[in-house]
């Protein structure tokens, strides 16, 4: 099984190298594309079992919840690592990494009162609230994702992570709709577009093969 995981990781790194150097992806797209690949790898651990042989079965309608560490790292990969982060976000991430999502959300709320245009803060709040609700997107979390989207409609993070959260809680049709919207609003040369297209196609297949989802 370890060999299979190493092969998956190697394929992920090769994909990034091809996009970055062979296809000449612009440098500003590195972080976003890297985050999508990272979430794709995490998604594989949710939806699949790399140590088990493949066999036909009914599609799963619920996937394993992300750990706090995975949530923080996936979100941070979307942003410039060289840019200083406010103290409240750094402290909040420390709580989130340990699964203390309620404490993380409390710090974020306080910080966002003074920094209402902080996109990453709103995105982190949406993810923390979802984590505290054990993977379900609460109205407060949906509001936080919406605020992040308002601040920068061109950033794929809000819709990407909202779709991921919905899928995580078994809301496959809703996740497909959110990612479909992300596709519609993404420019043709967006580095994340192909990955989202693949995800939408997989969800369409799951929906088609599961009458209870239609």
C-alpha positions in Angstrom: 0.0 0.0 0.0 2.9 2.4 0.8 4.2 1.9 -2.8 0.8 2.9 -4.2 0.8 6.1 -2.1 4.3 6.9 -3.2 3.2 6.5 -6.8 0.2 8.8 -6.3 2.4 11.4 -4.7 4.9 11.1 -7.5 2.2 11.5 -10.1 1.0 14.7 -8.3 4.4 16.2 -8.4 4.9 15.3 -12.0 1.6 16.9 -12.9 2.6 20.1 -11.2 6.0 20.1 -12.9 4.5 19.6 -16.3 2.0 22.5 -15.8 4.6 24.8 -14.3 7.5 24.3 -16.7 6.4 22.4 -19.8 3.0 24.2 -20.3 4.6 27.4 -18.9 1.9 28.1 -16.3 2.2 31.8 -15.1 3.8 32.0 -11.7 0.7 33.6 -10.2 -1.1 30.3 -10.9 1.3 28.1 -9.0 -0.3 28.4 -5.6 -3.8 27.9 -6.8 -2.9 24.9 -9.0 -0.8 23.4 -6.2 -3.8 23.8 -3.8 -6.1 22.0 -6.3 -3.6 19.1 -6.6 -3.3 18.9 -2.9 -7.1 18.8 -2.4 -7.2 16.2 -5.2 -4.8 14.0 -3.3 -6.8 14.5 -0.1 -10.0 13.8 -1.9 -8.6 10.5 -3.1 -8.1 9.5 0.5 -11.8 10.4 1.2 -13.5 8.8 -1.8 -11.2 5.9 -2.5 -9.2 3.2 -0.8 -5.7 3.1 -2.5 -4.8 -0.1 -0.6 -7.9 -2.1 -1.9 -8.5 -3.6 -5.3 -11.1 -1.9 -7.5 -14.6 -3.3 -7.7 -17.9 -2.0 -8.9 -20.1 -0.7 -6.1 -22.7 1.9 -5.4 -21.3 5.4 -5.2 -20.6 6.7 -1.7 -22.8 9.6 -0.6 -20.7 10.6 2.3 -16.9 10.9 2.7 -14.6 11.1 5.6 -14.2 14.5 7.3 -11.0 16.4 6.7 -8.6 16.8 9.6 -7.8 20.2 10.9 -4.3 19.9 9.6 -5.5 19.1 6.1 -8.0 22.0 6.1 -5.4 24.6 7.1 -2.7 23.4 4.7 -5.2 23.2 1.8 -6.4 26.8 2.4 -2.9 28.2 2.9 -1.8 26.7 -0.3 -4.0 29.2 -2.1 -2.2 32.2 -0.7 1.3 33.6 -1.0 3.4 31.9 1.8 5.7 35.0 1.9 2.9 37.3 2.8 2.6 37.9 6.6 -0.7 36.7 8.2 -2.5 38.6 10.9 -2.0 37.2 14.4 -5.6 36.2 14.8 -5.4 33.9 11.7 -2.2 32.3 12.9 -3.6 31.6 16.3 -6.8 30.4 14.8 -4.9 28.0 12.6 -3.2 26.6 15.6 -6.6 25.7 17.2 -8.0 24.4 13.9 -5.0 22.1 13.4 -5.8 20.4 16.8 -9.5 20.1 15.8 -10.6 22.9 18.1 -12.8 24.5 15.5 -15.1 26.4 17.8 -12.1 28.2 19.4 -10.7 28.8 15.9 -14.0 30.3 14.7 -14.2 32.6 17.8 -10.8 34.1 17.1 -11.7 34.6 13.5 -14.9 36.4 14.3 -13.1 38.8 16.5 -10.3 39.4 13.9 -12.8 39.9 11.1 -14.6 42.6 13.0 -11.5 44.8 12.6 -10.5 43.3 9.2 -13.9 42.8 7.3 -12.2 42.7 3.9 -9.8 39.9 4.8 -10.6 37.2 2.2 -8.5 34.4 3.8 -10.0 35.1 7.2 -13.5 34.7 5.9 -12.5 31.5 4.0 -10.9 30.2 7.2 -14.0 31.0 9.2 -16.2 29.1 6.7 -14.0 26.1 7.0 -13.7 26.3 10.8 -17.5 26.5 11.2 -17.9 23.5 8.9 -15.4 21.6 10.9 -17.1 22.4 14.1 -20.4 21.1 12.6 -18.6 17.8 11.8 -18.6 18.5 8.1 -22.0 20.1 7.6 -22.2 23.5 6.0 -24.2 25.7 8.5 -25.9 28.9 7.5 -23.1 30.8 9.2 -20.5 28.9 7.3 -22.3 29.5 4.0 -22.4 33.2 4.9 -18.6 33.2 5.5 -17.9 31.6 2.1 -20.2 34.2 0.5 -18.3 37.1 2.1 -15.0 35.7 0.8 -16.6 35.4 -2.7 -17.8 39.0 -2.5 -14.3 40.3 -1.6 -12.7 38.6 -4.6 -15.0 36.9 -7.1 -12.0 35.7 -9.2 -10.6 33.6 -6.4 -11.6 30.0 -6.7 -11.2 29.3 -3.0 -14.7 30.0 -1.7 -16.6 27.9 -4.2 -13.9 25.2 -4.2 -13.9 24.7 -0.5 -17.7 25.2 -0.2 -18.1 22.4 -2.8 -15.6 20.3 -0.9 -17.5 20.8 2.3 -20.8 19.9 0.7 -19.4 16.7 -0.8 -17.8 15.9 2.6 -21.3 16.0 4.2 -22.8 13.8 1.4 -24.6 16.7 -0.5 -23.4 15.5 -3.9 -25.9 17.4 -6.0 -25.2 20.7 -4.1 -21.5 20.2 -4.5 -21.8 19.6 -8.2 -23.9 22.8 -8.6 -21.3 24.8 -6.7 -18.3 23.4 -8.7 -20.4 23.9 -11.9 -20.7 27.6 -11.0 -17.0 27.8 -10.4 -16.4 26.3 -13.9 -18.7 28.8 -15.5 -17.0 31.7 -13.8 -13.4 30.5 -14.5 -11.4 31.9 -17.4 -10.5 29.3 -20.1 -6.8 29.4 -19.1 -7.4 29.1 -15.3 -4.9 26.5 -14.0 -7.5 24.8 -11.8 -10.2 24.5 -14.5 -9.3 21.0 -15.8 -9.3 19.6 -12.3 -12.7 21.0 -11.5 -14.0 19.8 -14.9 -12.9 16.3 -13.9 -14.5 16.6 -10.5 -17.8 17.7 -12.0 -17.7 14.9 -14.5 -17.2 12.3 -11.7 -20.1 13.8 -9.7 -22.3 13.8 -12.8 -21.5 10.1 -13.2 -22.2 9.4 -9.5 -25.5 11.2 -9.8 -26.5 9.4 -13.0 -25.7 6.0 -11.4 -27.5 6.7 -8.2 -31.3 7.3 -8.6 -31.7 8.4 -5.0 -29.5 11.4 -5.8 -31.6 12.6 -8.7 
